[in-house]
Amino acid sequence: MLATHKKTKETVQLYEWEIDNNKSGAKFSLDKPGLWKSDVSIDEELLTSFIVKAEN
């Protein structure tokens, strides 16, 4: 799972581990406020994307 900041185009990796039994205890944080596009991929195939608004 990657997130890209709308204004700065900075990309950060949010998650890169296996998910067991269809469950994950992952927690994510973004270091800048603003809009971030998150891309979810499995084996380098894009499954979905969504936008989140990070606030201070």
PDB file with SEQRES, HELIX, SHEET and CRYST1 records, atoms N, CA, C and O in Angstrom:
SEQRES   1 A   56  MET LEU ALA THR HIS LYS LYS THR LYS GLU THR VAL GLN          
SEQRES   2 A   56  LEU TYR GLU TRP GLU ILE ASP ASN ASN LYS SER GLY ALA          
SEQRES   3 A   56  LYS PHE SER LEU ASP LYS PRO GLY LEU TRP LYS SER ASP          
SEQRES   4 A   56  VAL SER ILE ASP GLU GLU LEU LEU THR SER PHE ILE VAL          
SEQRES   5 A   56  LYS ALA GLU ASN                                              
SHEET    1 AA1 4 THR A  11  GLN A  13  0                                        
SHEET    2 AA1 4 LEU A   2  HIS A   5 -1                                        
SHEET    3 AA1 4 GLY A  34  ILE A  42 -1                                        
SHEET    4 AA1 4 GLU A  45  ALA A  54 -1                                        
CRYST1    1.000    1.000    1.000  90.00  90.00  90.00 P 1           1          
ATOM      1  N   MET A   1       0.856  -1.160   0.000  1.00  0.00           N  
ATOM      2  CA  MET A   1       0.000   0.000   0.000  1.00  0.00           C  
ATOM      3  C   MET A   1       0.901   1.221   0.000  1.00  0.00           C  
ATOM      4  O   MET A   1       1.758   1.379   0.869  1.00  0.00           O  
ATOM      5  N   LEU A   2       0.696   2.075  -0.980  1.00  0.00           N  
ATOM      6  CA  LEU A   2       1.444   3.317  -1.095  1.00  0.00           C  
ATOM      7  C   LEU A   2       0.494   4.501  -0.970  1.00  0.00           C  
ATOM      8  O   LEU A   2      -0.673   4.406  -1.350  1.00  0.00           O  
ATOM      9  N   ALA A   3       0.991   5.617  -0.437  1.00  0.00           N  
ATOM     10  CA  ALA A   3       0.212   6.848  -0.363  1.00  0.00           C  
ATOM     11  C   ALA A   3       1.025   7.963  -1.011  1.00  0.00           C  
ATOM     12  O   ALA A   3       2.230   8.081  -0.789  1.00  0.00           O  
ATOM     13  N   THR A   4       0.345   8.782  -1.817  1.00  0.00           N  
ATOM     14  CA  THR A   4       0.990   9.903  -2.502  1.00  0.00           C  
ATOM     15  C   THR A   4       0.277  11.190  -2.123  1.00  0.00           C  
ATOM     16  O   THR A   4      -0.941  11.299  -2.263  1.00  0.00           O  
ATOM     17  N   HIS A   5       1.052  12.180  -1.635  1.00  0.00           N  
ATOM     18  CA  HIS A   5       0.501  13.477  -1.233  1.00  0.00           C  
ATOM     19  C   HIS A   5       0.117  14.262  -2.481  1.00  0.00           C  
ATOM     20  O   HIS A   5       0.899  14.350  -3.428  1.00  0.00           O  
ATOM     21  N   LYS A   6      -1.086  14.833  -2.484  1.00  0.00           N  
ATOM     22  CA  LYS A   6      -1.605  15.517  -3.674  1.00  0.00           C  
ATOM     23  C   LYS A   6      -0.735  16.698  -4.105  1.00  0.00           C  
ATOM     24  O   LYS A   6      -0.452  16.849  -5.293  1.00  0.00           O  
ATOM     25  N   LYS A   7      -0.307  17.535  -3.159  1.00  0.00           N  
ATOM     26  CA  LYS A   7       0.459  18.743  -3.514  1.00  0.00           C  
ATOM     27  C   LYS A   7       1.932  18.460  -3.769  1.00  0.00           C  
ATOM     28  O   LYS A   7       2.482  18.903  -4.777  1.00  0.00           O  
ATOM     29  N   THR A   8       2.577  17.727  -2.866  1.00  0.00           N  
ATOM     30  CA  THR A   8       4.033  17.557  -2.957  1.00  0.00           C  
ATOM     31  C   THR A   8       4.446  16.376  -3.827  1.00  0.00           C  
ATOM     32  O   THR A   8       5.603  16.284  -4.237  1.00  0.00           O  
ATOM     33  N   LYS A   9       3.510  15.472  -4.112  1.00  0.00           N  
ATOM     34  CA  LYS A   9       3.775  14.231  -4.864  1.00  0.00           C  
ATOM     35  C   LYS A   9       4.703  13.289  -4.115  1.00  0.00           C  
ATOM     36  O   LYS A   9       5.201  12.322  -4.691  1.00  0.00           O  
ATOM     37  N   GLU A  10       4.944  13.562  -2.826  1.00  0.00           N  
ATOM     38  CA  GLU A  10       5.741  12.658  -1.989  1.00  0.00           C  
ATOM     39  C   GLU A  10       4.995  11.332  -1.860  1.00  0.00           C  
ATOM     40  O   GLU A  10       3.787  11.318  -1.625  1.00  0.00           O  
ATOM     41  N   THR A  11       5.708  10.227  -2.014  1.00  0.00           N  
ATOM     42  CA  THR A  11       5.113   8.905  -1.884  1.00  0.00           C  
ATOM     43  C   THR A  11       5.746   8.181  -0.703  1.00  0.00           C  
ATOM     44  O   THR A  11       6.967   8.164  -0.543  1.00  0.00           O  
ATOM     45  N   VAL A  12       4.885   7.581   0.122  1.00  0.00           N  
ATOM     46  CA  VAL A  12       5.354   6.800   1.266  1.00  0.00           C  
ATOM     47  C   VAL A  12       4.723   5.412   1.218  1.00  0.00           C  
ATOM     48  O   VAL A  12       3.587   5.248   0.773  1.00  0.00           O  
ATOM     49  N   GLN A  13       5.465   4.432   1.674  1.00  0.00           N  
ATOM     50  CA  GLN A  13       4.951   3.069   1.745  1.00  0.00           C  
ATOM     51  C   GLN A  13       4.279   2.894   3.099  1.00  0.00           C  
ATOM     52  O   GLN A  13       4.913   3.080   4.138  1.00  0.00           O  
ATOM     53  N   LEU A  14       3.006   2.538   3.092  1.00  0.00           N  
ATOM     54  CA  LEU A  14       2.253   2.388   4.326  1.00  0.00           C  
ATOM     55  C   LEU A  14       2.235   0.959   4.849  1.00  0.00           C  
ATOM     56  O   LEU A  14       2.170   0.736   6.058  1.00  0.00           O  
ATOM     57  N   TYR A  15       2.294  -0.007   3.939  1.00  0.00           N  
ATOM     58  CA  TYR A  15       2.145  -1.398   4.370  1.00  0.00           C  
ATOM     59  C   TYR A  15       2.766  -2.313   3.341  1.00  0.00           C  
ATOM     60  O   TYR A  15       2.589  -2.121   2.137  1.00  0.00           O  
ATOM     61  N   GLU A  16       3.511  -3.331   3.825  1.00  0.00           N  
ATOM     62  CA  GLU A  16       4.172  -4.258   2.900  1.00  0.00           C  
ATOM     63  C   GLU A  16       4.260  -5.675   3.459  1.00  0.00           C  
ATOM     64  O   GLU A  16       5.164  -6.420   3.079  1.00  0.00           O  
ATOM     65  N   TRP A  17       3.369  -6.062   4.331  1.00  0.00           N  
ATOM     66  CA  TRP A  17       3.458  -7.376   4.941  1.00  0.00           C  
ATOM     67  C   TRP A  17       2.280  -8.244   4.532  1.00  0.00           C  
ATOM     68  O   TRP A  17       1.263  -7.749   4.046  1.00  0.00           O  
ATOM     69  N   GLU A  18       2.435  -9.549   4.736  1.00  0.00           N  
ATOM     70  CA  GLU A  18       1.355 -10.485   4.429  1.00  0.00           C  
ATOM     71  C   GLU A  18       0.189 -10.287   5.392  1.00  0.00           C  
ATOM     72  O   GLU A  18       0.370  -9.902   6.548  1.00  0.00           O  
ATOM     73  N   ILE A  19      -1.003 -10.558   4.888  1.00  0.00           N  
ATOM     74  CA  ILE A  19      -2.206 -10.495   5.709  1.00  0.00           C  
ATOM     75  C   ILE A  19      -2.673 -11.933   5.912  1.00  0.00           C  
ATOM     76  O   ILE A  19      -2.996 -12.625   4.946  1.00  0.00           O  
ATOM     77  N   ASP A  20      -2.710 -12.384   7.169  1.00  0.00           N  
ATOM     78  CA  ASP A  20      -3.096 -13.753   7.492  1.00  0.00           C  
ATOM     79  C   ASP A  20      -4.581 -13.833   7.833  1.00  0.00           C  
ATOM     80  O   ASP A  20      -5.109 -12.969   8.533  1.00  0.00           O  
ATOM     81  N   ASN A  21      -5.237 -14.846   7.349  1.00  0.00           N  
ATOM     82  CA  ASN A  21      -6.642 -15.107   7.677  1.00  0.00           C  
ATOM     83  C   ASN A  21      -7.549 -13.919   7.375  1.00  0.00           C  
ATOM     84  O   ASN A  21      -8.513 -13.666   8.097  1.00  0.00           O  
ATOM     85  N   ASN A  22      -7.238 -13.196   6.311  1.00  0.00           N  
ATOM     86  CA  ASN A  22      -8.042 -12.039   5.887  1.00  0.00           C  
ATOM     87  C   ASN A  22      -8.093 -10.928   6.924  1.00  0.00           C  
ATOM     88  O   ASN A  22      -9.010 -10.106   6.897  1.00  0.00           O  
ATOM     89  N   LYS A  23      -7.119 -10.884   7.847  1.00  0.00           N  
ATOM     90  CA  LYS A  23      -7.102  -9.863   8.891  1.00  0.00           C  
ATOM     91  C   LYS A  23      -5.712  -9.252   8.992  1.00  0.00           C  
ATOM     92  O   LYS A  23      -4.698  -9.915   8.773  1.00  0.00           O  
ATOM     93  N   SER A  24      -5.698  -7.976   9.329  1.00  0.00           N  
ATOM     94  CA  SER A  24      -4.439  -7.277   9.541  1.00  0.00           C  
ATOM     95  C   SER A  24      -4.608  -6.312  10.701  1.00  0.00           C  
ATOM     96  O   SER A  24      -5.639  -5.651  10.818  1.00  0.00           O  
ATOM     97  N   GLY A  25      -3.612  -6.231  11.547  1.00  0.00           N  
ATOM     98  CA  GLY A  25      -3.627  -5.289  12.663  1.00  0.00           C  
ATOM     99  C   GLY A  25      -2.870  -4.015  12.323  1.00  0.00           C  
ATOM    100  O   GLY A  25      -2.393  -3.319  13.219  1.00  0.00           O  
ATOM    101  N   ALA A  26      -2.756  -3.709  11.048  1.00  0.00           N  
ATOM    102  CA  ALA A  26      -1.962  -2.564  10.602  1.00  0.00           C  
ATOM    103  C   ALA A  26      -2.552  -1.238  11.056  1.00  0.00           C  
ATOM    104  O   ALA A  26      -3.769  -1.062  11.110  1.00  0.00           O  
ATOM    105  N   LYS A  27      -1.662  -0.314  11.378  1.00  0.00           N  
ATOM    106  CA  LYS A  27      -2.032   1.062  11.689  1.00  0.00           C  
ATOM    107  C   LYS A  27      -1.145   1.955  10.837  1.00  0.00           C  
ATOM    108  O   LYS A  27       0.047   1.691  10.680  1.00  0.00           O  
ATOM    109  N   PHE A  28      -1.721   2.994  10.297  1.00  0.00           N  
ATOM    110  CA  PHE A  28      -0.991   3.865   9.383  1.00  0.00           C  
ATOM    111  C   PHE A  28      -0.970   5.287   9.920  1.00  0.00           C  
ATOM    112  O   PHE A  28      -1.880   5.714  10.631  1.00  0.00           O  
ATOM    113  N   SER A  29       0.088   6.014   9.567  1.00  0.00           N  
ATOM    114  CA  SER A  29       0.126   7.444   9.874  1.00  0.00           C  
ATOM    115  C   SER A  29       0.815   8.160   8.721  1.00  0.00           C  
ATOM    116  O   SER A  29       1.715   7.623   8.076  1.00  0.00           O  
ATOM    117  N   LEU A  30       0.372   9.370   8.484  1.00  0.00           N  
ATOM    118  CA  LEU A  30       0.945  10.208   7.429  1.00  0.00           C  
ATOM    119  C   LEU A  30       1.574  11.417   8.104  1.00  0.00           C  
ATOM    120  O   LEU A  30       0.987  11.981   9.028  1.00  0.00           O  
ATOM    121  N   ASP A  31       2.761  11.825   7.658  1.00  0.00           N  
ATOM    122  CA  ASP A  31       3.503  12.866   8.369  1.00  0.00           C  
ATOM    123  C   ASP A  31       3.142  14.289   7.962  1.00  0.00           C  
ATOM    124  O   ASP A  31       3.675  15.242   8.533  1.00  0.00           O  
ATOM    125  N   LYS A  32       2.248  14.454   6.988  1.00  0.00           N  
ATOM    126  CA  LYS A  32       1.845  15.791   6.546  1.00  0.00           C  
ATOM    127  C   LYS A  32       0.334  15.845   6.408  1.00  0.00           C  
ATOM    128  O   LYS A  32      -0.288  14.875   5.973  1.00  0.00           O  
ATOM    129  N   PRO A  33      -0.266  16.984   6.779  1.00  0.00           N  
ATOM    130  CA  PRO A  33      -1.696  17.131   6.525  1.00  0.00           C  
ATOM    131  C   PRO A  33      -1.952  17.311   5.032  1.00  0.00           C  
ATOM    132  O   PRO A  33      -1.041  17.650   4.276  1.00  0.00           O  
ATOM    133  N   GLY A  34      -3.181  17.086   4.618  1.00  0.00           N  
ATOM    134  CA  GLY A  34      -3.567  17.286   3.223  1.00  0.00           C  
ATOM    135  C   GLY A  34      -4.205  16.035   2.654  1.00  0.00           C  
ATOM    136  O   GLY A  34      -4.494  15.080   3.376  1.00  0.00           O  
ATOM    137  N   LEU A  35      -4.419  16.056   1.353  1.00  0.00           N  
ATOM    138  CA  LEU A  35      -5.029  14.931   0.671  1.00  0.00           C  
ATOM    139  C   LEU A  35      -3.958  13.944   0.219  1.00  0.00           C  
ATOM    140  O   LEU A  35      -2.929  14.329  -0.337  1.00  0.00           O  
ATOM    141  N   TRP A  36      -4.221  12.671   0.470  1.00  0.00           N  
ATOM    142  CA  TRP A  36      -3.317  11.596   0.092  1.00  0.00           C  
ATOM    143  C   TRP A  36      -4.096  10.570  -0.724  1.00  0.00           C  
ATOM    144  O   TRP A  36      -5.198  10.179  -0.339  1.00  0.00           O  
ATOM    145  N   LYS A  37      -3.536  10.135  -1.837  1.00  0.00           N  
ATOM    146  CA  LYS A  37      -4.118   9.054  -2.618  1.00  0.00           C  
ATOM    147  C   LYS A  37      -3.428   7.762  -2.199  1.00  0.00           C  
ATOM    148  O   LYS A  37      -2.205   7.648  -2.277  1.00  0.00           O  
ATOM    149  N   SER A  38      -4.212   6.802  -1.760  1.00  0.00           N  
ATOM    150  CA  SER A  38      -3.670   5.505  -1.355  1.00  0.00           C  
ATOM    151  C   SER A  38      -3.961   4.479  -2.443  1.00  0.00           C  
ATOM    152  O   SER A  38      -5.093   4.353  -2.912  1.00  0.00           O  
ATOM    153  N   ASP A  39      -2.926   3.750  -2.835  1.00  0.00           N  
ATOM    154  CA  ASP A  39      -3.041   2.693  -3.839  1.00  0.00           C  
ATOM    155  C   ASP A  39      -2.767   1.355  -3.162  1.00  0.00           C  
ATOM    156  O   ASP A  39      -1.747   1.186  -2.494  1.00  0.00           O  
ATOM    157  N   VAL A  40      -3.681   0.410  -3.337  1.00  0.00           N  
ATOM    158  CA  VAL A  40      -3.554  -0.917  -2.750  1.00  0.00           C  
ATOM    159  C   VAL A  40      -3.247  -1.903  -3.872  1.00  0.00           C  
ATOM    160  O   VAL A  40      -4.009  -2.019  -4.832  1.00  0.00           O  
ATOM    161  N   SER A  41      -2.125  -2.613  -3.744  1.00  0.00           N  
ATOM    162  CA  SER A  41      -1.695  -3.576  -4.757  1.00  0.00           C  
ATOM    163  C   SER A  41      -1.363  -4.912  -4.112  1.00  0.00           C  
ATOM    164  O   SER A  41      -0.954  -4.975  -2.953  1.00  0.00           O  
ATOM    165  N   ILE A  42      -1.544  -5.974  -4.881  1.00  0.00           N  
ATOM    166  CA  ILE A  42      -1.083  -7.301  -4.485  1.00  0.00           C  
ATOM    167  C   ILE A  42      -0.282  -7.850  -5.651  1.00  0.00           C  
ATOM    168  O   ILE A  42      -0.753  -7.866  -6.788  1.00  0.00           O  
ATOM    169  N   ASP A  43       0.937  -8.302  -5.362  1.00  0.00           N  
ATOM    170  CA  ASP A  43       1.843  -8.796  -6.398  1.00  0.00           C  
ATOM    171  C   ASP A  43       1.970  -7.798  -7.544  1.00  0.00           C  
ATOM    172  O   ASP A  43       1.937  -8.166  -8.718  1.00  0.00           O  
ATOM    173  N   GLU A  44       2.118  -6.514  -7.172  1.00  0.00           N  
ATOM    174  CA  GLU A  44       2.308  -5.410  -8.110  1.00  0.00           C  
ATOM    175  C   GLU A  44       1.098  -5.135  -9.010  1.00  0.00           C  
ATOM    176  O   GLU A  44       1.212  -4.373  -9.970  1.00  0.00           O  
ATOM    177  N   GLU A  45      -0.052  -5.738  -8.717  1.00  0.00           N  
ATOM    178  CA  GLU A  45      -1.281  -5.464  -9.467  1.00  0.00           C  
ATOM    179  C   GLU A  45      -2.170  -4.543  -8.635  1.00  0.00           C  
ATOM    180  O   GLU A  45      -2.548  -4.881  -7.513  1.00  0.00           O  
ATOM    181  N   LEU A  46      -2.504  -3.371  -9.194  1.00  0.00           N  
ATOM    182  CA  LEU A  46      -3.334  -2.400  -8.493  1.00  0.00           C  
ATOM    183  C   LEU A  46      -4.745  -2.949  -8.314  1.00  0.00           C  
ATOM    184  O   LEU A  46      -5.400  -3.326  -9.286  1.00  0.00           O  
ATOM    185  N   LEU A  47      -5.211  -2.993  -7.061  1.00  0.00           N  
ATOM    186  CA  LEU A  47      -6.557  -3.492  -6.762  1.00  0.00           C  
ATOM    187  C   LEU A  47      -7.558  -2.363  -6.591  1.00  0.00           C  
ATOM    188  O   LEU A  47      -8.679  -2.429  -7.096  1.00  0.00           O  
ATOM    189  N   THR A  48      -7.140  -1.318  -5.870  1.00  0.00           N  
ATOM    190  CA  THR A  48      -8.033  -0.194  -5.632  1.00  0.00           C  
ATOM    191  C   THR A  48      -7.219   1.024  -5.204  1.00  0.00           C  
ATOM    192  O   THR A  48      -6.058   0.909  -4.809  1.00  0.00           O  
ATOM    193  N   SER A  49      -7.849   2.183  -5.290  1.00  0.00           N  
ATOM    194  CA  SER A  49      -7.259   3.433  -4.830  1.00  0.00           C  
ATOM    195  C   SER A  49      -8.338   4.221  -4.095  1.00  0.00           C  
ATOM    196  O   SER A  49      -9.528   4.087  -4.381  1.00  0.00           O  
ATOM    197  N   PHE A  50      -7.906   5.042  -3.149  1.00  0.00           N  
ATOM    198  CA  PHE A  50      -8.861   5.909  -2.439  1.00  0.00           C  
ATOM    199  C   PHE A  50      -8.128   7.135  -1.930  1.00  0.00           C  
ATOM    200  O   PHE A  50      -6.904   7.124  -1.800  1.00  0.00           O  
ATOM    201  N   ILE A  51      -8.877   8.195  -1.641  1.00  0.00           N  
ATOM    202  CA  ILE A  51      -8.313   9.456  -1.152  1.00  0.00           C  
ATOM    203  C   ILE A  51      -8.666   9.605   0.321  1.00  0.00           C  
ATOM    204  O   ILE A  51      -9.802   9.362   0.729  1.00  0.00           O  
ATOM    205  N   VAL A  52      -7.668  10.013   1.119  1.00  0.00           N  
ATOM    206  CA  VAL A  52      -7.914  10.328   2.523  1.00  0.00           C  
ATOM    207  C   VAL A  52      -7.428  11.746   2.800  1.00  0.00           C  
ATOM    208  O   VAL A  52      -6.492  12.232   2.164  1.00  0.00           O  
ATOM    209  N   LYS A  53      -8.071  12.395   3.748  1.00  0.00           N  
ATOM    210  CA  LYS A  53      -7.655  13.728   4.179  1.00  0.00           C  
ATOM    211  C   LYS A  53      -6.997  13.605   5.540  1.00  0.00           C  
ATOM    212  O   LYS A  53      -7.644  13.242   6.522  1.00  0.00           O  
ATOM    213  N   ALA A  54      -5.710  13.907   5.595  1.00  0.00           N  
ATOM    214  CA  ALA A  54      -4.964  13.870   6.856  1.00  0.00           C  
ATOM    215  C   ALA A  54      -5.012  15.251   7.489  1.00  0.00           C  
ATOM    216  O   ALA A  54      -4.814  16.261   6.813  1.00  0.00           O  
ATOM    217  N   GLU A  55      -5.279  15.290   8.799  1.00  0.00           N  
ATOM    218  CA  GLU A  55      -5.335  16.545   9.527  1.00  0.00           C  
ATOM    219  C   GLU A  55      -4.373  16.502  10.699  1.00  0.00           C  
ATOM    220  O   GLU A  55      -4.002  15.430  11.178  1.00  0.00           O  
ATOM    221  N   ASN A  56      -3.975  17.686  11.155  1.00  0.00           N  
ATOM    222  CA  ASN A  56      -3.103  17.783  12.342  1.00  0.00           C  
ATOM    223  C   ASN A  56      -3.856  17.394  13.580  1.00  0.00           C  
ATOM    224  O   ASN A  56      -3.295  17.412  14.675  1.00  0.00           O  
TER     225      ASN A  56                                                      
END                                                                             
